[in-house]
Amino acid sequence: MVSVKSYPAMPVQIRGSLLQLGANIRTARQKRRLTIDMMLERTGISKGTYQKIEKGDPAVALGSYAMCLFALGFGPILGEVAAPAVDDTGLLLDQQRLPKRVRRPRGELDVR
């Protein structure tokens, strides 16, 4: 397990999310009856890195997590994380920034 001292600025919620992601990857692997060696063959990562992934280590590259998710059949899931369709906060901010009125810029003639 990664020492908390090595990532002192990491919020507790993020650390918990990574721990949960690692546990979920391990559970998904076990449900599919895949050994660690099988995962290593499918992902091309080292055993040490894979073991860190299952522990939720924040030092592991996002690409390694993505390879594990892909090998387990969750390929496009990372692309959906901050998708505009599910970004409710972003949609609200866009609506708040919309102008009340839209005017033609000065000096521009109305060409119809």
C-alpha positions as a LaTeX table, in Angstrom:
\begin{tabular}{lrrr}
\hline
Residue & $x$ (\AA) & $y$ (\AA) & $z$ (\AA) \\
\hline
Met1 & 0.00 & 0.00 & 0.00 \\
Val2 & 1.16 & 3.51 & $-0.78$ \\
Ser3 & 2.15 & 5.65 & 2.13 \\
Val4 & $-0.12$ & 8.61 & 2.75 \\
Lys5 & 3.02 & 10.67 & 3.30 \\
Ser6 & 4.02 & 10.23 & $-0.35$ \\
Tyr7 & 0.86 & 12.04 & $-1.52$ \\
Pro8 & 0.08 & 14.54 & 1.24 \\
Ala9 & $-1.94$ & 16.91 & $-0.98$ \\
Met10 & $-4.21$ & 14.20 & $-2.35$ \\
Pro11 & $-7.78$ & 14.64 & $-1.12$ \\
Val12 & $-9.21$ & 11.75 & 0.86 \\
Gln13 & $-12.06$ & 11.33 & $-1.65$ \\
Ile14 & $-9.62$ & 10.79 & $-4.53$ \\
Arg15 & $-7.56$ & 8.34 & $-2.52$ \\
Gly16 & $-10.70$ & 6.42 & $-1.63$ \\
Ser17 & $-11.81$ & 6.39 & $-5.26$ \\
Leu18 & $-8.48$ & 4.93 & $-6.35$ \\
Leu19 & $-8.64$ & 2.27 & $-3.65$ \\
Gln20 & $-12.17$ & 1.39 & $-4.81$ \\
Leu21 & $-11.07$ & 1.30 & $-8.47$ \\
Gly22 & $-8.26$ & $-1.10$ & $-7.64$ \\
Ala23 & $-10.60$ & $-3.33$ & $-5.66$ \\
Asn24 & $-13.14$ & $-3.26$ & $-8.50$ \\
Ile25 & $-10.48$ & $-4.27$ & $-11.04$ \\
Arg26 & $-9.44$ & $-7.16$ & $-8.81$ \\
Thr27 & $-13.05$ & $-8.30$ & $-8.37$ \\
Ala28 & $-13.75$ & $-8.06$ & $-12.11$ \\
Arg29 & $-10.63$ & $-10.11$ & $-12.84$ \\
Gln30 & $-11.65$ & $-12.77$ & $-10.35$ \\
Lys31 & $-15.23$ & $-12.94$ & $-11.67$ \\
Arg32 & $-13.82$ & $-13.59$ & $-15.13$ \\
Arg33 & $-11.59$ & $-16.30$ & $-13.68$ \\
Leu34 & $-8.45$ & $-14.55$ & $-14.94$ \\
Thr35 & $-5.15$ & $-15.04$ & $-13.19$ \\
Ile36 & $-2.71$ & $-12.20$ & $-12.67$ \\
Asp37 & $-0.44$ & $-13.79$ & $-15.29$ \\
Met38 & $-3.30$ & $-13.74$ & $-17.79$ \\
Met39 & $-3.86$ & $-10.06$ & $-17.10$ \\
Leu40 & $-0.15$ & $-9.37$ & $-17.58$ \\
Glu41 & $-0.27$ & $-11.04$ & $-21.00$ \\
Arg42 & $-3.35$ & $-9.06$ & $-22.02$ \\
Thr43 & $-2.14$ & $-5.69$ & $-20.78$ \\
Gly44 & 1.61 & $-5.85$ & $-21.36$ \\
Ile45 & 2.40 & $-4.33$ & $-17.97$ \\
Ser46 & 4.72 & $-5.67$ & $-15.30$ \\
Lys47 & 3.57 & $-7.74$ & $-12.37$ \\
Gly48 & 4.63 & $-5.08$ & $-9.87$ \\
Thr49 & 2.64 & $-2.41$ & $-11.70$ \\
Tyr50 & $-0.41$ & $-4.65$ & $-11.89$ \\
Gln51 & $-0.23$ & $-5.37$ & $-8.16$ \\
Lys52 & $-0.07$ & $-1.62$ & $-7.53$ \\
Ile53 & $-3.18$ & $-1.16$ & $-9.70$ \\
Glu54 & $-5.15$ & $-3.64$ & $-7.61$ \\
Lys55 & $-4.07$ & $-1.70$ & $-4.52$ \\
Gly56 & $-5.17$ & 1.62 & $-6.03$ \\
Asp57 & $-1.71$ & 3.18 & $-6.14$ \\
Pro58 & $-1.94$ & 6.79 & $-7.37$ \\
Ala59 & 1.59 & 6.65 & $-8.80$ \\
Val60 & 0.55 & 4.21 & $-11.55$ \\
Ala61 & 0.01 & 5.81 & $-14.95$ \\
Leu62 & $-3.57$ & 6.29 & $-16.11$ \\
Gly63 & $-2.70$ & 4.34 & $-19.25$ \\
Ser64 & $-2.00$ & 1.24 & $-17.17$ \\
Tyr65 & $-5.37$ & 1.51 & $-15.45$ \\
Ala66 & $-6.96$ & 1.99 & $-18.90$ \\
Met67 & $-5.24$ & $-1.15$ & $-20.24$ \\
Cys68 & $-6.62$ & $-3.17$ & $-17.33$ \\
Leu69 & $-10.13$ & $-1.86$ & $-17.89$ \\
Phe70 & $-9.84$ & $-2.65$ & $-21.60$ \\
Ala71 & $-8.60$ & $-6.19$ & $-20.90$ \\
Leu72 & $-11.62$ & $-6.72$ & $-18.64$ \\
Gly73 & $-14.06$ & $-5.48$ & $-21.28$ \\
Phe74 & $-14.59$ & $-1.95$ & $-20.02$ \\
Gly75 & $-12.87$ & $-0.31$ & $-23.00$ \\
Pro76 & $-14.73$ & 2.95 & $-23.60$ \\
Ile77 & $-15.50$ & 3.67 & $-19.95$ \\
Leu78 & $-12.73$ & 6.27 & $-19.45$ \\
Gly79 & $-13.96$ & 8.33 & $-22.39$ \\
Glu80 & $-17.30$ & 8.71 & $-20.68$ \\
Val81 & $-15.94$ & 10.07 & $-17.41$ \\
Ala82 & $-16.19$ & 13.77 & $-18.24$ \\
Ala83 & $-18.42$ & 13.52 & $-21.30$ \\
Pro84 & $-20.40$ & 16.69 & $-22.07$ \\
Ala85 & $-23.68$ & 14.76 & $-21.97$ \\
Val86 & $-23.19$ & 13.81 & $-18.33$ \\
Asp87 & $-21.46$ & 17.01 & $-17.19$ \\
Asp88 & $-24.43$ & 18.63 & $-15.46$ \\
Thr89 & $-22.27$ & 21.24 & $-13.74$ \\
Gly90 & $-20.72$ & 22.27 & $-17.05$ \\
Leu91 & $-24.14$ & 22.53 & $-18.67$ \\
Leu92 & $-25.41$ & 24.77 & $-15.86$ \\
Leu93 & $-22.35$ & 27.01 & $-16.14$ \\
Asp94 & $-22.85$ & 27.31 & $-19.91$ \\
Gln95 & $-26.48$ & 28.32 & $-19.40$ \\
Gln96 & $-25.49$ & 30.97 & $-16.86$ \\
Arg97 & $-22.98$ & 32.49 & $-19.30$ \\
Leu98 & $-25.45$ & 32.87 & $-22.15$ \\
Pro99 & $-26.08$ & 36.52 & $-23.00$ \\
Lys100 & $-29.53$ & 37.97 & $-22.37$ \\
Arg101 & $-29.54$ & 39.56 & $-25.83$ \\
Val102 & $-27.43$ & 39.02 & $-28.90$ \\
Arg103 & $-26.60$ & 42.19 & $-30.84$ \\
Arg104 & $-24.93$ & 42.75 & $-34.14$ \\
Pro105 & $-21.36$ & 44.08 & $-33.76$ \\
Arg106 & $-20.90$ & 47.79 & $-34.43$ \\
Gly107 & $-20.18$ & 48.70 & $-37.99$ \\
Glu108 & $-21.56$ & 45.46 & $-39.41$ \\
Leu109 & $-24.22$ & 45.90 & $-42.04$ \\
Asp110 & $-27.33$ & 43.74 & $-42.20$ \\
Val111 & $-26.87$ & 41.70 & $-45.38$ \\
Arg112 & $-30.01$ & 39.82 & $-46.22$ \\
\hline
\end{tabular}
